[in-house]
């Protein structure tokens, strides 16, 4: 009972901190998005895996071989089961990504990426990689990773399969506390554009690089937390460092299209009410070319369910609210 009360107390403390005055405001023009279609998938374990032409795909956290293919306009849905060799096994953290005609199953614990095609939905090739905690397939021959070095700090890595080259970038992510938890974040690329973003979870900063992981600029979100608010402790029996209290998130999710970076902020702006903050999630929009803040919009909870994942494909915003998928049109 005592441990349950402790966990509950820490949760509400984190929620309380996220609602404190944070010394920033959001620009909130009207009519930035228009609702289009919604569909109940009867399954809450989905995530957005990628796009191929007029279709986008959802992966399933529990069943690694299951894909849902949905029409971007109508949300007409097909269930697809990936095939693989009989001895094919994956760990629980493995995820699927669909990028145009290519399918990637990324398994960081096994240090392996398996590839296939939407032409037959078969995983036919395995590629050995460094151990990774995040992966961006740039092509079937080139991958970007977030990995961990011998000092147990996060680093970025580029691997080319065709010439077996590996480029390690160990000075891009800026250590503030321990170099691992404090540099945790979201690793994404910009479709059809030679740009990559790394958005920190616990500070108001993101990094733009080219596809060779050369830093182009460092941007700041409108939030004001510049230093990660995390508390760490050591588990002596396992010789491991862990978080001893819930961290204060600044940025929770992110995606990008050709022109804009979209960041789901965790913090309440000074021009928001508690009611707004409790019943919707804010999406802050930044320009891909220079990282400058543009404006924000809200994704209100749907049927009492908060947004669980989102992606932007061109002018179409795809949002998951638990077992519902909802599409919106961007008007900018």
N, C-alpha and C positions, 0 to 999 in steps of 0.2 A: 504494500500500500504506500509506504513512504517513498519508494523509488518512482511509482506512478505519479505521485503528487509532485515530486521533484521535476520529472520530465514535463508534466503539464505546466508547472510554474515557469520553466525555461522557455517553453513555447510561447506563453503569453507575454513573457518579458521581451522576446524577440519581436512579437507582433506590436507590442507597445513602442519599442524603439523605432520600428519602421514608420510609426504614425507621428513621431515627434516633429516639430518644425525643423525643416532641413535647409532653409535659406535659399530656395530656388523656386521658380514658377514655370509653368508650362504654357506655351502658346497653343491655343485650342481653337483653330478655325473651324467653322461648321461645314458639314457635308463633305468631309474628306473621304468617307467610305459609304458605299451603298450595299445593303444586304441583297443577296441574290438567292441562293438555294441552301437548303438544309436537309440532312438525311440522318436517320437513326441507324447506326451500324450494329446495334445490340451487342457491342463489344467495347469495353473500356481500356483494353490493353494495347491500344494502337499508338503508333507514332508516324509522322510523315517521312517517307523514305526517299522521295524524289519524283522526278518528272520525265516523261518521254512524250514529246509532241503535245497532243491535246489531252493527254492522260497524266494523272499523278497517282502515286502509289503510297499505300500505307503498309508498314510492317507491324508485326505482332511481337510484343515483348516475351510472350510465353511460348509461341510456336515459331521457331526461327525460319521454317520453310514456307510459311503462309504469307501471301501478299494479297492486298486488295487493290484492284485497278479501278480508278474512277474517272469518268469523263469530267473535264474541268468545267464544262458548261452545264451539263444536265445532272451530274453525280450518278449516272447509271454505273452500276458496280458489278465487277466480276471477281470471283475468288480464284486465286492461282496458287498452286503448290509447286515450289521449286524442287527439282530433282538433283540428286548428288550421288556419288559412289556409296555403296552399302556401308563402308567403314567410316563414313563421314560423321564426325562429332564436333560439337561446338560448346563453348562455355556460355554461361547465362548472360554475360555482358555483351555478347556478340550482337551486332546490328547490321541491317541491310541498307544499302544505298543504291538507288537507281539514278543513273546519270545518262540521259539520252538513251542509247540502245544497250548500254552496259549495266550489269548488275554486279555489285560488290558485297560480299559478306565479310565484315571486318571483325576479327577476333583477336583483341589485344593481348589477352592472357596466353593464348597459344602462339602469339607473334606470327599471325598468318592472315592473308587476305585471299579469299576465294572469289573467282570471277566467272561470269557467264554472260548470257545475252537474253534480251527480251524476245528474241526470235523463237527460242525454245524453252526458256526459263530453266536452263540446266546450268549448274555450277560445275565447270569442267577443269579449271586450272587453279592450283594453289601456289601462292607466292610467299616465301619466307620473308619476314620483316623484322625490324627491331621490336622488342616489347613496346607496346604503346597504350596510351589511355585516351587518345583521340586520333582520328585519321581523316584526311581529305584525299580521296582518289582524284588526281588530276587527269589521268588516263589509265589505260591498262598497264602502262609501263612506268608511270610516275606517281608517287605518293608523298604526301606531307603528313608528318606525325607529330603529336606531342608525346614525348617519352620521358624517362626518368634516368638521370645519370648516376654515377657511383656515389655521389654525395646526397642522393635521394632528393634531388631538385629537378623541377620540370625544365625541359629543354625542347626545342623544335628541331625536327630532322626532315631532310628531303632524301628520298631514295629513288633512284632510277634503276629499273629492272634490266633494261636492255644492255646497259654498259656496266652494271653492278656498282655504280657509284653511290656513296652516301655522304651527304653534307650535313654537318652538325652545327646548329646555331645555339650556343649555350649562353649568350649574353643578351638575347632579345627580351626575355621575360625578367622583370625587375624584382629581385628578392626584397621583401619588406620585413618578414618575420622568419620563416623557415625555408622558403624557396620552393616548397611543395604545396601546402594548403594555401598559402597566401598568393600564389600565382595560378591557382586553379581558375578555369574560365571556359569560354566558348570559342571554338576554332571553326571558322567557316570560310568559304570562298565566294566570290562574286561570279554569277553565271556569265559566260561569254566575255569575261573581262579578266585581265591578268592581275588580279588583286585578291589578297587574302586578309582576313581580319582575325585578330585575337582579342576578345572582350573579357576583361577580368570580372569575376563574380563579385569580389568584395571591395572594389575601389572604382572610382569614377574615371576609368581610363580604358582606352582600346588602342591597338596597334595595327597599322596598315602596312603590309609588305607586298612585294611582288612575288611571283611564283617560285623564285629562288630564295625566298625568305630574307631578302634585303629590305630593311625598314624604309618605308616611304615617308611616313609621318606618324606621330603619336597624337591621338585625339582625346578629348575629355568629354564625358557626358555632362549633362546639366546638373546632375546630383553633386553634392558637395563633400562626400566622404572620399578623401584622397589616400587614406591609409587603411589597410585591411583590419577590421575589428574582429579578430579571432583570438581565442584562448586555447592554448595547447598544453598537453601534459604527456607524460611518458608512462606506458604500460611496461613495468620492469620485467614481468614474467615473460613477455613476448618481445622485449626490446624494441617497441614501436612507439612512435609519436602519434597522438590522436587529438581530436578536438574535445575540449572539456566543457564547452558550452555552445549552443547554437550560434553560428556566425551571423553577422548582419549582412544580408545580401544587398548589393547595389543593383546588379544586373542579373536577371534570372534566365532569360532566353534571348536569342537573336537570330536574325536571318538577313538576307540581302537580295535585292534584284540588281539590274544593271545600273541603276542611278542612286539607290538609297540603301542605307543601313538601318534596319529596324531593331530596336532594343526594347525588350520588356523590362521596364524598371520596377524595382521592388519598393521604392521609397515614395512617400506622399509629398507632393509639392505643397507650397504654402497657399496656393490658390485652389486647393482641393479640400473638400469636406471629408470627414470620416465616412460618411455614407457613400460618397463616390469611390473612395479608396477600398471600401469593403465589398462593393458590388460590381466592380469592374477592374480590369488591368490596363494600365497605361502603356502605350507603345510610343516611344520617342524616336523621331526620324532624323537621320543625319545624312549629309551628302557624301556619297562614296568618294568623290574626287578630292575632297579636302577635310572631311570629317566634321564640317560645321553643322551645328544644330539648325533644323528647319522648323519643325512644329511637332505636335503630338496629337494622338487620338486615343479613344478608349474602346476596349472590347468588353462590353457588359457581360456579366454572367448570363448563361443561357439555361433556362429551366433550373436555376439554382446551382449550376455547375460552372466552375471557373475554367478559363482557357488552360489546356494542358499541352498544346503544341501549336505552332503556326509557321507558315512559310509563305513567301510572296513569289509568284511566278508571273513576270511581266506586270500586268495590271490586275491580276487576280490574287486576292488574299485568301489562303486556305487556313481554316482554324479548326482545331479539335477542341470540343468541350466534352471531355470524357468519351462517351459512346456516340456523340453527335459530331458530324462533320458539317461545317458551315462555310460557304464561299461568299466573298464580298468583292465588289468592284472598287478599285482605287480611283479617285477622282483628282489625281494630281500626277 
